[in-house]
Amino acid sequence: MTFDGAEPRFAVLAGASGLVGSHCLRLFLESVDYRQVIALVRRPLGIQHPKLRQIEVDFQHLPVLPEYSGADVFCALGTTMRQAGSREAFRKVDFDAGLAYATATAQAGARQFLLVSSIGASAHSSTFYLQVKGELEDAVQSLPFRSIHIFRPGFLVGDRSPDRPVERIGITVAKALDFAFIGKFKKYSAVEADDLAAAMHAAARNAEAGVHFYEYEQILSSVKR
């Protein structure tokens, strides 16, 4: 089943329980652009909606996904070194799971892939976190999607779990220092999670062919269109 830009399509989302993914899920369910939103989850989200279909999966062993041909695929998978506990565990989430998801949906004929990465991502970075992010960006670009959209936010701002006090402190500091990011440093400014979700939705709607990167200014300009 293939969809063109004139009719509602499918959205496939991984990471729907996270900060950015939860905003994406809400936005896609409200959007007339999508007739159905398929959330691939490790465990049920605990919400119901007539447009929502939840599929519990192991991201290391994803099933064949033939019914998602022509879909818009969104990847908001991710963890932190602190949550993961080790480099190996971090890589399993931020690279292995992300690449398995991208590969499975590409093989299913998805038309475009939209990835949440990070400012500074590079396979050649001396920082392990940014190196892994960069390696996933490179790997995704080798897959046969019509369009690839890679979003590189700085610090993400939004409601986080109360049991993550370090990140909540980081949000406060990021907001306080936002004025200092000017000129070439503007790309490091904090990005609201709902703005990032809106920018991803806008990019998917435009469906411009090729590979596209979005940093702070591009993310905000996408929201303001």
C-alpha positions in Angstrom: 0.0 0.0 0.0 1.5 3.3 -1.1 0.3 6.8 -0.2 0.8 10.0 -2.0 0.6 13.5 -0.5 -3.1 13.9 -1.3 -4.5 11.5 1.2 -4.0 10.6 4.9 -1.1 8.2 5.4 0.4 6.0 8.1 2.9 7.2 10.7 5.1 4.7 12.4 6.7 5.8 15.6 9.4 4.3 17.9 10.1 6.0 21.2 6.5 7.1 21.9 7.0 6.9 25.7 9.9 9.4 25.7 10.0 13.1 25.9 10.0 13.9 22.2 8.1 10.7 21.2 5.2 11.5 23.5 4.8 14.9 21.9 5.0 13.3 18.5 2.4 10.7 19.4 -0.1 13.4 20.6 0.5 15.5 17.5 0.1 12.7 15.0 -3.1 11.4 16.6 -4.6 14.9 16.3 -3.4 15.4 12.7 -5.6 14.9 9.7 -2.4 13.9 7.8 -2.4 10.4 9.3 -5.2 7.8 9.1 -3.4 5.6 11.6 -0.5 5.9 14.0 1.5 2.7 14.6 3.6 2.8 17.8 6.2 0.2 18.2 6.7 -0.2 21.9 8.5 -2.4 24.4 5.5 -2.3 26.7 1.9 -0.9 26.4 1.7 2.9 26.6 -1.5 2.8 28.7 -3.5 5.1 26.4 -6.2 4.4 23.8 -7.2 6.2 20.7 -9.2 5.1 17.6 -6.2 6.0 15.3 -3.6 4.3 17.5 -2.3 0.8 17.0 0.4 -0.4 19.5 2.7 -3.3 18.7 4.9 -4.7 21.3 8.3 -5.5 19.8 11.9 -6.4 20.7 13.9 -3.8 18.7 16.8 -6.3 18.4 14.5 -8.7 16.6 12.0 -6.7 14.7 9.4 -8.5 12.5 8.9 -7.9 8.8 6.7 -4.9 8.3 5.1 -5.2 4.9 2.0 -3.2 5.6 3.9 0.0 6.3 4.8 0.6 2.6 4.7 4.4 1.9 4.6 5.3 5.6 6.4 8.2 7.4 8.7 6.6 10.0 9.7 8.6 13.1 12.6 7.5 15.4 12.7 9.1 18.9 14.5 6.1 20.5 17.2 7.1 22.9 18.6 6.8 26.4 21.4 8.4 28.4 24.7 6.9 29.6 23.4 7.2 33.2 20.2 5.3 32.4 22.0 2.7 30.3 24.7 2.0 32.8 27.4 1.1 30.3 28.6 1.9 26.8 27.5 -1.4 25.5 23.9 -1.0 26.9 23.8 2.6 25.5 24.9 1.5 22.1 22.2 -1.3 22.0 19.5 1.4 22.3 20.9 4.4 20.5 22.5 2.5 17.6 21.5 -1.1 17.4 17.8 -0.6 18.0 17.7 2.6 15.9 19.4 0.9 12.9 17.2 -2.3 13.2 14.1 -0.1 13.2 15.3 2.0 10.2 16.3 -1.1 8.2 13.1 -3.0 8.9 10.9 0.0 7.8 13.1 0.7 4.7 12.7 -2.9 3.7 8.9 -2.5 4.1 9.0 0.4 1.6 8.5 3.4 4.0 8.9 6.6 2.0 10.7 8.7 4.6 12.6 8.4 7.9 12.8 11.2 10.5 15.4 10.8 13.2 16.1 12.6 16.5 19.8 12.8 16.8 22.0 15.4 18.6 23.9 18.6 18.0 27.5 17.7 17.4 26.8 14.2 16.2 29.7 12.7 14.3 31.1 9.3 13.8 34.5 10.8 14.3 33.7 12.6 17.6 35.9 11.9 20.6 32.8 11.9 22.7 31.2 8.4 22.8 27.6 9.7 23.0 28.1 11.9 19.9 30.1 9.2 18.1 27.2 6.7 18.4 24.7 9.3 17.3 26.9 10.1 14.2 27.3 6.5 13.3 23.5 6.0 13.3 23.1 9.1 11.1 25.6 7.6 8.6 24.0 4.2 8.6 20.5 5.6 8.1 21.7 7.6 5.1 22.7 4.4 3.4 19.1 3.0 3.4 16.8 3.5 0.4 14.3 6.0 1.9 13.0 8.7 -0.5 13.5 11.3 2.2 15.7 11.4 5.3 15.3 14.1 7.9 17.8 14.3 10.7 17.1 16.6 13.7 20.0 17.7 15.8 18.7 19.6 18.9 20.8 20.8 21.7 19.4 20.3 25.2 15.8 19.3 25.1 13.3 21.1 27.3 10.0 19.6 28.5 8.2 17.9 31.3 10.4 15.0 32.6 9.9 12.4 35.2 10.3 13.6 38.7 12.7 10.7 39.4 15.2 12.3 37.0 16.4 15.3 39.1 19.7 15.7 37.3 18.0 16.4 34.0 15.5 18.7 35.6 18.4 20.8 37.0 19.9 20.7 33.5 16.7 22.2 32.0 16.8 25.1 34.5 20.5 25.8 33.7 19.9 25.5 29.9 17.1 28.0 30.1 19.1 30.4 32.3 22.0 30.3 29.8 20.0 30.5 26.6 20.8 34.2 26.1 24.5 33.3 25.9 24.1 31.3 22.8 24.5 33.7 19.9 26.1 33.6 16.5 27.7 30.3 15.7 26.8 29.0 19.2 23.1 29.6 18.6 22.7 25.9 17.5 23.4 24.9 21.1 20.3 26.6 22.4 17.7 24.6 24.3 14.9 23.2 22.2 11.3 22.7 23.4 10.3 19.1 22.9 6.9 20.1 21.5 8.7 22.4 19.0 10.9 19.5 17.8 7.9 17.3 17.4 6.1 20.0 15.4 9.2 20.5 13.2 9.3 16.7 12.5 5.6 16.8 11.6 6.2 19.7 9.2 9.1 18.0 7.5 7.1 14.8 7.0 4.3 16.8 5.5 6.6 18.6 3.1 8.2 15.3 2.1 11.1 16.9 0.3 13.3 14.2 -1.3 16.9 13.8 -0.2 18.8 14.0 3.0 18.1 17.1 5.3 19.6 18.2 8.6 17.9 20.5 11.1 19.6 22.3 13.9 18.2 25.0 16.3 17.3 27.7 13.8 15.9 25.2 11.2 13.8 23.5 13.8 12.3 26.8 14.9 11.7 28.1 11.4 9.9 24.9 10.5 7.5 25.5 13.4 6.8 29.1 12.4 5.9 28.3 8.8 
